[in-house]
Amino acid sequence: MRAVTDAQARKLMEEMSKHGRIGDAAMKAGMHRQTARKYVAAGELPSTMVAARDWRTRPDPFDEHWPEIETRLRATPELEAKTVFELLQEQHPGRYEDGQLRTLQRRVKRWRAAHGPERDVVFAQHHRAGEAVQTDFTHATELAVTIAGQLFAHLLCVLVLPYSNWQWATVCMSESMAALRKGVQRALFQLGRRPEWHQTDNSTAATHKIPDGQAVMVEDGKRPFNAEYVAMMKHFGMKPRTTAVGAKEQNGDVEASNGALKRRLEQALLVRGSRDFESVDAWQAFVDQVVRKANANRGKRVGEDLAAMRELDVAKLPEYIEEEVRVTDWSTVRVKHCAYSVPSRLRNEWVRVRIFEDRLEVHFADQLELACERLRGRNLHRIDYRHVIWSLVQKPGAFARYVYREELFPSLAFREAYDEIQAVRPGTKGDLEYLRILHLAASTMESDVVTALALLKMSDKPVTAAAVRELVAAPTPVDVPALTSTPVDLAEYDALLVEEVAA
């Protein structure tokens, strides 16, 4: 039976004061006539008539061993109720069942509230307009966004003005210094203003650990700032500060906004009807649109924030860091613990590498030599067969144990061709035959070579470099349609001019 609410009782009293008919009043209040009589006679609301229960409906299964449990909790307050329960099961086999865990958890919770140690209190803070901006990274892969059909694993660099809750979000791939620079810069230029302070947590992008054996004096025991981060703050005219180590709640405004932002994006994606975007830039534009719409509803406090901040009167920083790297004998450069191949003519030369947050560029003598997606992780490699195939054709014996051998199969078609060649001509001779096919792909069009390999497979012909070369070189006949030219009668244009003059 549903309990009577205070609102129903008030409605009952109101109807009784109008006409005094208990039946009609009970019907309009949505309760039984006998229940109505009870509340009319009592003249009280249901909430004031509930008596506190001071008895248990069933015996507490932990009464026998509670003194033992309490002793453990007083000695080690950090113990969880589940750990205590498992200890009881070990010490008293068959006495406690798994289903009784929740009962113990409730009793331990009540004990801690009444007799446990003091707990940390979170103190609400007054924010001043334009004083600071908070930055944090949050994972966004849970939104299940895809780029051209592929799941996009990424993060969002979120900046929030605590006074007005104005926020901006930038798509990034990691919590690197490049990502932090990109996120902060996009937000500041969107604002056109700069606050006094920039606050972040103790991420490795902004701070670093003190090396062992070095006595570095840091205020309040905080980790020191990275030189790149300090330089960025100096450029934008902001003062850096971090939360205490392990105290994420001090960055509470931006931490709280992360969840709200992702919920807002989730709703916008549901309305859009698709989570697939043609490019990362298209997804970033969608995020900007959602965040811009939310900021438009922040009210006058955004204006107060902007009025209290200084104008942003500096140029944009380049969104990359540049390093001088020497090309190895392997025709590779090692950047951020990963290897990338470059054209072999650059072997042993010094090149300039521009490291963006999501990509990498290699320049030599002011000429762009390589542009590719940046690898994520350590000891990974990206080898383009076009950079090394010219040497491998001359040294086919190196292919069998080449460190990056698997990178020389650009697609499944090439791998199948290699296996078929090795079945007929095993060893170095087969390797040379395959390398000649790969050389043909590098010197012509890879897609043409793939098509040739598919044709040979369909016709059950043996895969050889000569056969592939013949198919690639053979021109594809094209049917050229016969076009007839229609003579133009200029008299028709003269007639139009005459009609226009007459009008």
C-alpha positions in Angstrom: 0.0 0.0 0.0 1.3 3.4 -1.0 2.1 5.7 2.0 0.1 9.0 2.3 2.1 12.1 1.6 2.0 15.5 3.3 0.6 17.0 0.0 -2.4 14.5 0.1 -3.1 15.4 3.7 -3.1 19.1 3.0 -5.4 18.5 0.1 -7.7 16.5 2.4 -7.8 19.4 5.0 -8.4 21.9 2.2 -11.5 20.0 0.9 -12.8 19.4 4.4 -12.7 23.1 5.1 -14.8 23.7 2.0 -17.7 21.3 2.4 -17.0 19.0 5.4 -17.9 15.8 3.4 -15.3 13.1 4.3 -16.0 10.9 1.3 -15.6 13.6 -1.3 -12.5 15.0 0.4 -10.9 11.6 0.6 -11.6 10.9 -3.1 -10.0 14.2 -4.2 -7.0 13.7 -1.9 -6.5 10.2 -3.4 -6.9 8.2 -0.2 -9.3 5.7 1.4 -12.2 7.1 3.5 -10.9 5.4 6.7 -7.4 6.7 6.2 -8.9 10.2 5.7 -10.8 9.9 9.0 -7.5 9.1 10.8 -5.7 12.2 9.5 -8.8 14.4 10.1 -9.0 13.2 13.7 -5.3 13.6 14.3 -5.0 17.0 12.6 -1.3 16.3 11.8 0.7 15.7 8.7 1.9 12.1 7.9 5.6 13.2 8.3 5.0 14.2 11.9 3.2 11.0 12.9 6.0 8.6 12.0 7.6 7.3 15.1 11.3 6.4 15.1 11.8 2.6 15.2 14.1 1.4 18.0 14.0 -2.3 17.3 15.3 -4.7 14.7 13.1 -6.9 12.6 15.8 -9.6 12.7 18.9 -10.2 14.9 22.2 -8.7 13.8 24.4 -11.7 12.6 27.6 -9.8 13.7 26.6 -9.1 17.4 28.7 -12.0 18.6 31.9 -10.9 17.0 31.3 -7.1 16.9 33.8 -6.3 19.7 36.5 -8.1 17.7 35.5 -6.1 14.6 35.5 -2.8 16.4 38.9 -3.5 17.8 40.2 -4.0 14.3 38.6 -0.8 13.0 40.1 1.2 15.9 43.5 -0.2 15.3 43.4 0.1 11.5 40.8 2.7 10.4 41.8 2.2 6.7 40.4 -1.4 6.7 37.4 -1.8 4.3 34.4 -3.7 5.5 34.9 -6.3 2.8 38.4 -7.1 4.1 37.0 -7.4 7.6 34.3 -9.7 6.3 36.8 -12.0 4.5 38.9 -12.2 7.7 35.8 -13.3 9.7 35.0 -16.0 7.1 38.6 -17.3 7.5 38.5 -17.3 11.3 35.0 -18.6 11.6 34.4 -21.1 8.7 30.8 -21.7 7.8 29.6 -18.9 10.2 29.1 -16.1 7.6 27.7 -16.2 4.1 28.6 -13.9 1.2 25.1 -12.4 1.2 25.7 -10.9 4.7 28.5 -8.6 3.4 26.1 -5.7 2.8 24.8 -5.9 6.4 28.4 -5.6 7.7 29.1 -2.7 5.3 26.1 -0.7 6.6 27.1 -1.3 10.3 30.7 -0.3 9.7 29.5 2.8 7.9 27.3 3.8 10.9 30.2 3.0 13.3 32.6 5.2 11.3 30.1 8.1 11.3 29.7 7.8 15.1 33.1 6.8 16.3 35.5 6.9 13.4 38.5 9.2 12.8 38.0 12.8 11.6 37.7 13.2 7.9 39.0 15.9 5.5 36.6 18.7 4.8 36.2 20.3 1.4 36.0 24.1 1.8 34.0 26.0 -0.8 36.0 28.9 -2.3 34.9 32.3 -3.6 36.3 32.8 -7.1 37.3 36.3 -8.3 36.4 37.4 -11.9 39.3 37.0 -14.3 41.7 35.7 -11.7 42.6 32.3 -13.0 41.9 29.6 -15.6 42.1 25.9 -14.8 43.3 23.2 -17.2 42.8 19.5 -17.2 42.9 16.5 -19.6 40.0 14.1 -19.9 39.6 10.9 -21.9 37.0 11.1 -24.6 37.2 7.7 -26.3 34.1 6.7 -24.3 32.1 8.9 -26.7 32.8 6.3 -29.4 33.5 8.9 -32.1 34.9 7.4 -35.3 37.0 9.1 -38.0 36.2 7.7 -41.4 34.8 4.6 -39.8 37.8 4.0 -37.4 37.4 4.4 -33.6 39.1 7.6 -32.5 41.0 7.1 -29.3 41.8 10.6 -28.0 41.5 13.1 -25.1 40.2 16.6 -24.6 42.3 19.4 -23.1 39.7 21.4 -21.2 40.1 25.0 -19.9 37.6 26.6 -17.5 37.2 30.0 -16.0 36.0 29.1 -12.4 34.1 32.4 -11.9 31.8 32.1 -14.9 32.3 28.4 -15.8 33.2 29.5 -19.4 35.0 26.5 -21.0 36.9 25.5 -24.1 37.9 22.1 -25.3 40.7 21.0 -27.7 41.0 17.5 -29.2 44.4 16.0 -28.5 46.2 12.7 -28.5 48.1 12.8 -25.2 48.9 14.8 -22.1 52.1 16.1 -23.7 53.5 19.6 -23.6 52.6 20.1 -27.2 48.9 19.2 -26.4 48.9 21.5 -23.4 50.3 24.4 -25.5 47.7 23.8 -28.2 44.9 23.6 -25.8 45.9 26.7 -23.8 46.6 28.7 -26.9 43.3 27.9 -28.6 41.3 28.8 -25.5 43.1 32.1 -24.9 42.8 33.3 -28.5 39.1 32.3 -28.4 38.7 34.6 -25.3 41.0 37.3 -26.6 42.0 37.9 -23.0 44.4 36.4 -20.4 43.8 35.8 -16.7 46.5 36.4 -14.1 47.0 32.7 -13.2 47.0 29.4 -15.0 46.3 26.5 -12.8 46.9 22.8 -13.7 47.6 19.6 -11.8 51.0 18.0 -11.5 51.1 16.5 -15.0 54.4 15.8 -16.6 53.6 18.4 -19.3 53.8 21.2 -16.8 56.0 19.8 -14.0 58.7 17.1 -13.5 60.0 15.0 -10.7 63.0 16.0 -8.8 66.0 13.7 -9.8 67.4 11.5 -7.1 70.3 13.1 -5.3 69.4 16.6 -6.2 68.2 19.0 -3.5 65.8 21.3 -5.3 64.0 23.8 -3.1 60.3 23.9 -4.2 57.7 26.0 -2.3 55.2 23.9 -0.3 56.8 20.7 -1.5 55.4 20.9 -5.0 57.1 19.6 -8.1 59.1 22.2 -10.1 57.9 23.5 -13.4 59.3 22.4 -16.8 61.3 25.0 -18.6 59.0 24.8 -21.7 55.9 25.4 -19.5 57.5 28.4 -17.8 58.4 29.9 -21.1 54.8 29.4 -22.4 53.4 31.1 -19.3 55.9 34.0 -19.7 54.9 34.4 -23.4 51.2 34.7 -22.5 51.8 36.9 -19.4 50.3 34.4 -16.9 51.6 33.1 -13.6 51.8 29.3 -13.3 50.5 27.4 -10.3 49.6 23.8 -9.6 47.5 21.9 -7.2 49.1 20.0 -4.3 50.4 16.6 -5.3 47.5 14.1 -5.2 44.9 16.9 -4.5 42.8 16.9 -7.6 39.9 18.5 -5.7 41.9 21.8 -5.9 41.2 21.8 -9.6 37.6 21.0 -8.8 35.9 23.4 -11.3 37.5 21.9 -14.4 37.3 18.4 -13.0 33.6 18.8 -12.5 33.1 20.3 -15.9 34.7 17.3 -17.6 31.8 15.1 -16.9 29.3 17.8 -17.8 31.1 18.5 -21.1 31.1 14.8 -22.1 27.4 14.5 -21.3 26.7 17.6 -23.4 28.7 16.1 -26.3 26.9 12.8 -25.9 23.5 14.4 -26.2 24.7 16.5 -29.2 25.9 13.3 -30.9 22.6 11.6 -30.3 20.8 14.5 -31.9 23.2 14.4 -34.8 22.4 10.8 -35.4 25.9 9.7 -36.3 29.2 9.5 -34.5 31.3 9.3 -37.6 33.3 12.3 -38.9 35.3 12.7 -42.1 38.3 14.1 -40.3 39.7 15.1 -36.9 39.2 18.8 -37.9 35.5 18.1 -38.5 35.2 16.5 -35.0 37.0 19.5 -33.5 34.6 21.9 -35.3 31.7 19.9 -33.8 33.1 20.2 -30.3 33.7 23.9 -30.8 30.0 24.4 -31.8 28.7 22.5 -28.8 31.0 24.4 -26.3 30.3 27.7 -27.9 26.5 27.1 -27.5 27.0 26.3 -23.9 29.1 29.4 -23.2 26.4 31.6 -24.7 24.2 30.7 -21.8 26.7 31.5 -19.0 25.1 34.9 -18.5 26.7 38.2 -17.4 29.4 36.5 -15.3 31.3 35.8 -18.5 31.3 39.5 -19.2 32.6 40.2 -15.7 35.4 37.6 -16.3 36.4 39.3 -19.6 36.3 42.8 -18.1 38.6 41.8 -15.3 41.2 40.2 -17.6 44.0 41.9 -19.7 43.9 42.0 -23.4 45.8 39.2 -25.2 48.3 41.2 -27.2 50.9 38.5 -28.1 51.4 36.4 -31.2 50.6 32.7 -31.4 53.3 30.2 -30.4 54.3 27.6 -33.0 52.4 24.4 -32.2 55.5 22.3 -32.4 58.9 21.9 -30.9 61.9 21.6 -33.2 64.9 19.2 -32.8 68.1 18.7 -34.7 68.5 14.9 -35.4 71.1 13.0 -37.4 70.0 10.4 -39.9 71.4 7.0 -39.0 73.1 4.5 -41.3 69.7 2.7 -41.4 68.2 5.8 -43.1 66.1 6.5 -40.0 65.7 9.2 -37.4 64.9 8.6 -33.8 62.4 11.0 -32.3 60.8 10.7 -28.9 61.9 7.1 -28.5 60.5 6.0 -31.9 62.1 5.4 -35.3 61.0 6.9 -38.6 62.5 6.2 -42.0 63.6 9.1 -44.3 64.9 9.1 -47.9 68.3 7.3 -48.0 70.0 10.3 -49.7 69.8 11.9 -46.3 71.9 9.2 -44.6 74.3 10.7 -42.0 72.9 14.2 -42.6 71.5 16.5 -39.9 67.8 17.3 -40.3 65.3 19.5 -38.5 62.4 17.6 -37.0 59.2 19.5 -36.1 57.2 17.6 -33.5 53.6 18.5 -33.4 51.1 17.1 -31.0 49.6 14.7 -33.6 52.1 14.6 -36.5 55.8 14.9 -37.4 57.7 16.8 -40.1 61.3 16.3 -41.2 63.0 19.2 -43.0 66.4 19.4 -44.8 67.7 22.6 -46.4 64.3 24.2 -46.0 62.7 21.4 -47.9 60.0 19.1 -46.4 61.2 15.6 -46.7 58.7 13.7 -44.6 55.3 14.4 -43.1 53.5 11.6 -41.2 51.3 10.8 -38.2 53.2 10.8 -34.9 53.7 7.5 -33.2 52.4 7.0 -29.6 54.5 5.0 -27.3 58.1 3.9 -27.0 60.3 1.9 -29.3 57.8 1.9 -32.2 58.7 2.4 -35.8 57.3 3.7 -39.1 59.3 2.5 -42.1 58.3 3.5 -45.7 59.6 0.9 -48.1 60.1 3.7 -50.7 63.0 5.0 -48.6 65.0 1.8 -48.5 64.0 -0.3 -51.5 66.7 1.0 -53.8 69.4 -0.3 -51.5 67.6 -3.6 -50.7 67.3 -4.5 -54.4 71.1 -4.2 -54.6 71.6 -6.2 -51.3 68.8 -8.8 -51.3 70.6 -10.9 -48.8 69.8 -8.3 -46.1 66.1 -8.8 -46.5 65.7 -12.1 -44.6 66.9 -10.7 -41.3 66.1 -7.0 -41.8 65.0 -5.6 -38.4 62.0 -3.8 -40.1 61.2 -6.6 -42.5 57.5 -6.7 -41.8 57.2 -3.1 -42.7 58.1 -4.0 -46.3 54.7 -5.7 -46.9 52.5 -2.6 -47.6 49.3 -4.7 -47.8 48.0 -8.3 -47.7 48.4 -8.5 -51.5 52.2 -8.0 -51.2 52.4 -10.6 -48.4 50.5 -13.2 -50.4 52.7 -12.5 -53.4 55.9 -13.0 -51.3 54.6 -16.3 -49.9 53.7 -17.6 -53.4 57.2 -16.6 -54.8 58.9 -18.3 -51.8 57.0 -21.5 -52.4 58.5 -21.7 -55.9 61.8 -20.0 -55.4 62.8 -20.2 -51.7 65.6 -18.2 -50.1 67.5 -15.2 -51.5 66.3 -15.7 -55.1 62.7 -15.4 -54.0 63.5 -12.4 -51.9 65.1 -10.7 -54.9 62.1 -11.4 -57.0 59.8 -9.9 -54.4 62.0 -6.9 -53.9 61.9 -6.2 -57.7 58.1 -6.1 -57.4 58.3 -3.7 -54.4 60.8 -1.6 -56.4 58.3 -1.4 -59.2 55.6 -0.2 -56.8 58.0 2.5 -55.5 58.9 3.7 -59.0 55.4 3.6 -60.5 52.1 3.4 -58.6 51.5 1.0 -55.7 47.8 0.7 -56.7 48.8 -0.4 -60.2 51.0 -3.1 -58.8 48.3 -4.3 -56.5 45.9 -4.6 -59.4 48.5 -6.5 -61.4 49.0 -9.0 -58.5 45.2 -9.5 -58.3 45.0 -10.2 -62.1 47.8 -12.8 -61.9 46.1 -14.5 -58.9 42.7 -14.6 -60.8 44.4 -16.1 -63.9 46.4 -18.6 -61.9 49.6 -17.3 -63.5 52.9 -17.4 -61.5 53.8 -14.2 -59.7 57.1 -12.8 -61.2 58.5 -9.3 -61.4 58.5 -9.5 -65.2 54.8 -10.5 -65.3 53.8 -7.6 -63.0 55.9 -5.2 -65.0 54.2 -6.2 -68.2 50.8 -5.7 -66.7 51.7 -2.3 -65.2 53.3 -1.1 -68.4 50.4 -2.3 -70.7 48.1 0.7 -71.4 44.5 0.2 -70.5 42.3 0.6 -73.6 39.9 3.5 -73.2 36.8 4.0 -75.4 36.7 7.5 -76.6 33.2 8.6 -77.5 32.7 10.2 -80.9 31.6 13.8 -80.5 29.8 15.8 -83.3 30.1 19.5 -83.4 27.0 21.6 -83.9 27.4 24.7 -86.1 26.5 28.0 -84.4 24.0 30.3 -86.2 25.1 33.8 -85.2 21.9 35.3 -86.8 19.9 34.1 -83.8 22.0 36.5 -81.5 21.5 39.4 -84.0 17.7 38.8 -83.8 17.8 39.1 -80.0 19.7 42.4 -80.2 17.1 43.8 -82.7 14.2 42.8 -80.4 16.0 44.5 -77.4 16.5 47.8 -79.3 12.8 47.7 -80.5 11.6 47.3 -76.9 
